[in-house]
Every structure is written in structure tokens, then in C-alpha cells.
Amino acid sequence: MEMITVEQAEKIILNEIRDFGIETIPINEALGRVLAEDLFADRDLPPFDRATVDGIAIQNEAYQGGIQSFRIKGIQAAGEVPISVDSKEECIEIMTGAALDQSLDTIIRYEDITISNGIATLQTEINKGQNIHPKGKDKLKSEVLVSTNQIITPAILGIAASIGKVYIQVKKLPRVAIISTGDEMVPADTEPTAFQLRRSNGISIRSVLERYKIEADSFHLNDDLEDIKKSLEQFLKEYDVLILSGGVSMGKYDYLPTACLALGIEQLFHKIKQRPGKPFWFGKNKDEKLVFAFPGNPVSVFMCLHRYFIPWLENSLQVQGSSPVNAVLQNDIDFSPSLQYFAQVKLRINEVGLLTAESVHSNGSGDYSHLAETNAFIELPMECHSFKKGEIHKVWIYNY
């Protein structure tokens, strides 16, 4: 199979989106999950004519008739039954958030009145209906407050609680296994020899998935073909998606493509015309389980994860607004290979509100030292080899 373009790889992957179903969970477990239902107002919002200031409430007709002083009938706090007046000469003291009785239609701030011996006197001109948040002005009963297919935020949780929605329907998440490979990779808490490396890809991938509340399981496989085949066969029974790092290039110990072929996993592509991440392997088995096999270099893993896996995940969960954003390049970049280049960039908002991207010098896909100080990969078209300051290109954000 020939090496394919980034656009072709994206199309193949997004042709394999999955629906994992819906489940109902308690509201206190819903933060970060994907909403799977519209949230409706269970009554008008606000549900009553609501005072927006502390002060007095009067009939505006009395003011229009020349009355400037009003006898205070009572004091009403938020949450109490509304107090009515019996005559135009009466008013009530009312607190912010309290419900206004239908016999009253205007509220004046304490700052604009004087009170003496139970009589409130106006000190300013007023308008009918002032300082009142009318019933149903925000939303009417049964109107949609929050649309489906959004990642649930603290604000959405607050809205859900306000309508009594203590159990929420959310999208089910895929069962994911993260598998690193390679004899040279040792656990992070181990002292490596002079020619070994500590494992880092697994924790990086797992941390990104935790943003979507996916609790992935992590494993490591050494470079043994039979062990890899046996393990992958078992993983495919237990998980919906396998994310692997390493073992997909052309080395004598890169066994993953061979193991996948032996297990009947269909290769949908192997190798993309891009840097980093060229040896990326993608396939599925007869049960529609997916295998994302990334190259082992940390920068390649990070790029492929954000450029391909996260869009696949967001499309599968139908998350709104999953597309990349555009940024203005802040420095010239030259790149001669006939590959689509993903450069690490620092993002900023400039003085006129535009998103800008400044590239940093990197020593290849094994140089992960800049991932902490950068925010995104800028995607530069394969057809060009010289990119100039001021050009606009897509960026895939990884540090928020």
C-alpha cells in the first residue's frame, strides 16, 4: 500500500467513527462528559417578575398621578410569598431576587428614596417597569436551555441543577487500551542504562484522554512477535480501541504490522506523507475494533494523537466545535521535503485580537523538550516549501 496524504488519512479515519451509545449518570459525575440530550426549561425563566435591586415597589400609575411619598406596608425578602398593596399610596420594601406581586409594577432603589416614620419618598424621576426582570424574559417553559452534543462544563451543570436535572444522559465512552512497545523502554520509576529510555508516551496519551473522562488502561509489550500477537488478540476482545506507540516502522524489531496481519486486522493505511509521524499505521478487525498504531517518538505520538485520534473521538461523540482553528504565522519557515509539515508553535493573542503562532526550532520527532513551552502544531501544506510571516494556517492545540 502506498504512502497516503494527510487528507486521505483523515478521510479514512473519519470514515470509521463509532457510536458507543448513551447512558444516564448522576449530575456530580457528569463534568467533562458529552451531553446526549437537550436540557429544557421546566418553567418560565425567571419564573416570576423578579426584583433586580433592593428598594421599594410601587404602582407607576400613582407616580404618574403625582404621588411622591408612599406608606410602607411590609418588607419582602427573596423566596417569600409576594406582598400586594391595597391602595396607590402604599408600597413595599423588596429585596433583590424577590417575586413582585401583580399589584406592583415599578421598583426604585434605596439610593433614590428617603425613608422616615414608615414613609418612603422619591428623590428621582422613574420609569414604569424599571428594575424588574420580567417573568419568562430569559426563556419560556419547554424552551431549550442547553443543546445536546456539548462537553459538560460547570456552567451547564449549574443550569441542569436549576431545572432539577440531577441525572443526565451522556455519550458512552470507548474502552481504550494504551500500549507502548520496545525492549529499550523501561518504567518511569526505573533507572535506565546508558542506552535505555523511560516510558513516557503512555502517561501522555492517558492524560489527554482524561480530558474526555476516558479512563484508559496502560500496558507495555516487549519486542517479541508471539507475545505481541497473543496480547493484541486479548486486548481486541476487551477494548474498543487500541492506541499503540512504537514498532510500526521498517526496523527488524518493528513487529506490529506483522502481528496485526497475522490476527486478521485489516490495514487501512500505513505511512502518511507527513513529518513528524510518517510511519503511522491504522486498521480494524472483523468486530470493527480500531487500532491506532503511532510511531514511538514522543513528538510523533503527540501530533498523531491530536491530529487524528482526537478528531475521530470528537466526531464519534458528536462533540460540537471539534475543528481546528486558524492562526497567523509569526516567522518564516522553510521545509524542503515533500511532506506535510507539522511545526510546534507558541500561540498568543495579539493586540488586535488575532491568534498568532510562532514556531520553535526542533531537532526532530525525538526532541520532546519543546512540548511544554508550545501550545499547538501548525499544519503547513505539502505543496509548498517556504512559508512566510503573515500567512494563515490551521493549528491543532494541545496545551490550553
N, C-alpha and C positions, 0 to 999 in steps of 0.2 A: 504494500500500500504506500502510495506516495505521500510525501510531506504536504500538509494542507495549510491554508491560510488561517489567520486568527478568526476572520469572519466565518469561514467554513466550520471551524471547530466550535465556535459559539452556536451556530445553527444546529449542528449535530447534538450538542449537549442540551440545548433548549428544546429539542425535539423529544427529549427523554424526561420531561417534567412529570412528576408524580403527584397524585392526590392521596394523602395519608389519612384522610377522614377528619372527623370533628369529635371533640369531647367537651364535657362540661366540668369546670373546676371551680373551687371557691375563689372569691374575689381576691383574697390575700395571697393567692398563688399565681395570679394572672399577670403580674408585671412582666413586660418583655415578651409575652406570648402574642400570637397573632389573632386578633378578634375575628370570629367566624359568624357574627350576627350583627345586624343593626341594633343600636340602642335607641329606644323610643321614649319620649316624654310620657310619664304616666299621669300627668295633669298639666294644666297650663303653667308656663314659667314666665314670670313668677306666678304662683297660684292665687295671688290676691294683689290688690293695689297696695304697694309697699312704700313705706316712708324711706327716703334716702338720706334724711338728715334728722337730727334732734331738734325739736321745736314745738310749734303749736299747729293744729289743724283747724281750719275754718271752712265756712261756706263762702265761696267767692262772691256769690250774689250779695251777701251782707256788705262786703268791702265795696262793691260797685254801688251800693245804696248809701255809702258814706260812713259806714260804721268803721271806727278805727280801734276801738277797745272792746275786748271780749272777756266774758266771765269764764273762768276755767272750771269745767265740770268734773274733770278727772285726769288721771295720768295713766297712760297705756304703754306697757313695755312690749318688746318683741315676743311673740308667742302667745300673747293674751288675746282673749275674745275682744273684737273691736268695740269701742265705746261710741255710741251715737249721741248726737245733740238734739235737744228738743226745740231750740229756737235759734234764730240767726245771731243772737247776741252771745251765744255760747261757743266755746272752743274746748279742745282737749290738748293736754300736753302729750306728745307722742315721741317715741324713741326710734332711732334708726332700725329698720327691719320689721317694724310693727305693721300689722294689717290695718288699712284705713277703712273705716265704716263708709257705707254708701251715702250717708247724710253729709259727708265732708268731701271737699274736692281740691283743697289747696293747703300746702304746708309752708310755714315760714320759719326760718332758722331762729334759734335762740339769740344769735348775734344781731338779729334785725328787729328785736322786740325788747320791751321792758316789762317786768312783772312786779306788781305791787298790790298787796292785800287781795290776792286771788284774781286780779285783773291783768290781762295781757294787752299791751298797747303797741300797735305797729309803729316802726320807726323808718319804714322804707316803702316804696311802691312795690306791688306784687302783681303776678300774672296767674290766671286760673290754671290749675294743674301743675304748678311748679313743685319741684322736689318730690315728685311721685313717680315710682316705677310701675307703670300700669300692668294689670293682670294680663298675662299672655303675650306681652310685648316681645319677649325673647323667643319663645316657642309656644305653639299651641299643643294641647294634648294630642298624642299619637304622632307628632312630627318626629323625624329622625334627628337625634342629638349627635350620634357618632355613627359614621358609616363603617361597614364591615371591611375586613382586609387591611387593617392598620395594626402596627405594633402597639401594644397597650402601654401607655405612658401613665405617670402619676396623675396627670390631668384627666385622662379617660377613666381611671379608677375612681377619681372623685365624682365624676359625672355619673358613673354606674352606681355608686353608693347613694347619690342624691335621688335616684329613681328606684331605690330598693332592690337593685340587681346584685344580689350577694353571690349568685352563681352565674358564671359567664361561659358562653360557648367559645372555644378556641380551636385553632387548627392543631391536629395531632402532629407531632414531630417525627421525623425519620429516626430509626435506630441506626446509630453511626458507630463504626469502629475505626479508630485511627491506628495505623500500623507503620512503624518505622522499620527500616531494614539495614543490614550491614554488620559484618563482624567487627568493623573498626569503631562502631558506635557503642559507647558504654553509658550506664546510667549517670544522671547528673550528679549524684552524690558519691560517685566513684572517682578516684584519682586516675586520670588516663596516663598511659605510657606516652613516650615522646611521639608516637605515631598513631595515637588514637584520638577520638573526639568524643565529647559528651553529647548525649542526645538532647536536642532542643526543639526539633520540628514538632514532636508530639504535643508538647505543652503549648507551643504557639498556636497550632491548629485548634486544640481543645479550647483555648481561651477565646479565640474568635467565635467558635460555635456557642460558647456560653452566653454571648450577647443575644442569641436567639433562644436561650434556655434549653439548648441541646446538651445533654449530659453524655458525652461520648465516652466510650471505653477505649483505653490505650493498650497497645501491645507492641512487642518488638520481635522481629524474626531475623535470625542469622542467615548467612548465605549458604543455605542447604536446600537444594531443589525439592527433595522429597518432603522435607519439613515444611517448606513454603506451600507446596501443593496441599498437604494434609491440613494445614492451618487455614488456608484460604477456603477450602471446601467446608470446614466447620463454620467459619465466620459468615459465609454466604447463607448458611441455614439460620443464623441468629440475628443478622443485621440486614437493613435495607440498603445501606450504602457503606462501601469500604473506601477510606481515604488512605493511600499509601504514599510513602516518601522514600525514594531511592530504588535502585535495582531495575531501572527501566531504560538504561542507555545501551551502549553496544559492548560493554565490558564482558569478560568471560564469566564474571560472577553476577551479572545482571539477569537474574532468573525469572523475574516477574512475568514478562511477556510469554516465556515458555510455559510457566506454571499455569497461567490463565488459559492458554491454548489447550493444554492437557486437560483442564477442567471443563472445557466446552464453553468458556466465556468468550462471547463474540467481541472481537476487536473492532471498535467503531472508528478509531483512528490511533495512530502512533506517530508522533512528531509533528510539531507546528512550526511554521516559519516565523519564529519569534525569538527574542532574547530579552530576558532570561526565560528558561523553561521549555526549550525546544523538544526534549525527549518525552514530554507528557503523553501518557497512554490512557485511553478511555474505552470502556467496554461494558457489556451487560451479559447476564446469564439467562437461561431459559425462563427463570422466575422473575425476570425484569429487575433483578438486583443490580445495582450500578457499582462500577469500580473506577474511581478517580486515582490514577497512579502518577504522582508528580515526581519530577527529578528530586534528588536528595539535597541539593544545595539550598540553604535556608532562604535566600532571596527568591529563588525559583519557586519554592513551596509557597512563600507568601504571595508572590504575584499570581500564580495559578489559582490559589485559593480565592483571592479577591476578584480576579478577572473572570473566572469560570464557575467555581463551585458556589460562591455566594449568590451570583445572579441565578444559577439553577435553583438554589434553595428558595430564594425570594419569589421566583416565578412559581415554584411548586406550592408555596404557601400563599400565593397571590398577594404578596405584600405590595401596597401602593408605593409608587415613587422609588422603585428599585434601580432606576437607570443611573449611569454615571453623570457627573457634572462637567461643565466646561471651565477651563482656566486659561489665563493669558500667560504665555511663556515669558520668563523674565531674562533669559540669557540664550545665546546661540548654542546650538548643539549640532555636532557633525557625527554621523554614524554611517559608515561605508558598507557594511554587509547588507545583502539583500534579504533582510529580516525585519519584521515589525519590532520596533524597539520600545521597551517599557522602562523609562528612566525614573529613578527615585527623585521626588521633588518635595520641597517645603512649600506649603500653602500659606498664603496670607490674604487678608482683605485690604486693598489699597485705599487711599484717601478718597476715591470716588466710588467706593463700594464694589469694585470688581475683584473677583477671586483670581489671585496670581499664583504662578508656580515657578519656583526657582530650582533648577536641577543641582545635584551634588555630584562630585566626582566619585565613581565607584570602581573597584578593581575586579568586577565580575560578579557572577551569581553566588560565589562563595563568600563574598565580602558583605556580611550582615551588620557591620559596625554602624551603618548609617540608618538602619531601620528605626531606631529610637528617635532620631532627630528629624526624620522626614515624616510626611503625612500621607503620601499617595504615590502611585505610579502614573506618569503621564504617558498616554498611548500615542506613539508617533507613527504616521503612515509608512508602510513598507515601500511605497513608490518613490519616496524622497530620501535623500541622504544628508540634506542640510536643512536645519530648522532655525528660524530666526526669532529673535525677541519681538514680542507683539503678536505672534501667531496664536490662534486659539485651538486647543486640543482637549480631548476627553481626559479626565483623571479618575482614577479608581482609588478611593480613600480607604486607608487602613488605620490611621491614627486620628481620632476625633478630638 
